[in-house]
Amino acid sequence: MSKLFIANIRSPEGDRPLVTVRASAEGEARLFLAAAYPDDEVVDVVEPSDWTSDADTGAKDGDVREHAGVAWQAPSSLAR
């Protein structure tokens, strides 16, 4: 079953907008992100807890979407 993950991706130019990816587990999500952003650092990948969006976040495993204008923010359960 596909789950939604949110990711913090850092390119050589700086942080990317929020990225979502559909995968069955975090490890698989990291693989999809590494393939989609081979020159960038995957900083964080987490399940979004109560994060919601009306944007297209994909429907099947491997769907990676970048959400322009939305910055990464750790879910409240991970906030430091």
C-alpha positions as CSV (number, residue, x, y, z in Angstrom):
1,M,0.0,0.0,0.0
2,S,1.3,3.4,-1.0
3,K,1.9,6.0,1.8
4,L,2.6,9.7,1.4
5,F,6.0,11.0,2.6
6,I,7.3,14.6,2.7
7,A,10.9,15.3,2.0
8,N,13.4,18.1,2.7
9,I,15.8,18.2,-0.3
10,R,18.9,20.4,-0.5
11,S,20.4,21.2,-3.9
12,P,23.8,22.8,-4.4
13,E,21.9,26.1,-4.9
14,G,20.0,25.8,-1.6
15,D,16.8,24.2,-0.2
16,R,14.1,23.0,-2.7
17,P,10.4,23.6,-2.1
18,L,8.6,20.8,-0.2
19,V,8.7,17.5,-2.1
20,T,6.2,14.7,-1.6
21,V,6.7,11.1,-2.7
22,R,4.5,8.0,-2.7
23,A,6.1,4.8,-1.4
24,S,5.4,1.8,0.7
25,A,8.1,2.6,3.3
26,E,10.6,5.4,4.1
27,G,13.6,3.4,2.6
28,E,11.7,3.1,-0.7
29,A,10.8,6.8,-0.6
30,R,14.5,7.6,-0.2
31,L,15.4,5.5,-3.3
32,F,12.7,7.3,-5.4
33,L,14.0,10.7,-4.2
34,A,17.6,9.8,-4.9
35,A,16.7,8.8,-8.4
36,A,14.7,12.0,-9.0
37,Y,17.3,14.3,-7.4
38,P,20.7,12.6,-8.1
39,D,22.8,15.7,-7.5
40,D,20.9,16.8,-4.3
41,E,21.0,15.8,-0.6
42,V,17.9,14.1,0.8
43,V,18.0,15.7,4.3
44,D,14.7,14.4,5.8
45,V,11.9,12.0,4.8
46,V,9.0,11.6,7.1
47,E,5.3,10.7,7.1
48,P,3.4,14.0,7.3
49,S,1.2,13.2,10.3
50,D,-1.5,15.8,10.1
51,W,-0.2,17.7,7.0
52,T,-2.8,18.1,4.4
53,S,-2.7,19.5,0.9
54,D,-5.1,20.2,-1.9
55,A,-2.2,19.9,-4.4
56,D,-1.5,16.8,-6.5
57,T,0.6,14.5,-4.4
58,G,0.5,11.6,-6.8
59,A,-1.4,8.3,-6.5
60,K,1.0,5.4,-7.0
61,D,4.4,4.3,-5.7
62,G,7.2,6.5,-7.2
63,D,5.2,9.6,-7.7
64,V,7.4,12.5,-6.7
65,R,6.0,16.0,-6.7
66,E,7.7,19.4,-5.9
67,H,5.3,22.0,-4.3
68,A,6.5,25.4,-5.3
69,G,6.0,28.1,-2.7
70,V,5.8,25.5,0.2
71,A,8.8,25.3,2.5
72,W,9.9,22.3,4.4
73,Q,8.7,22.2,8.0
74,A,9.2,19.2,10.2
75,P,5.9,17.6,11.4
76,S,5.0,18.7,14.9
77,S,5.9,15.2,16.3
78,L,9.5,15.8,15.1
79,A,9.9,19.5,15.9
80,R,12.8,20.3,18.1
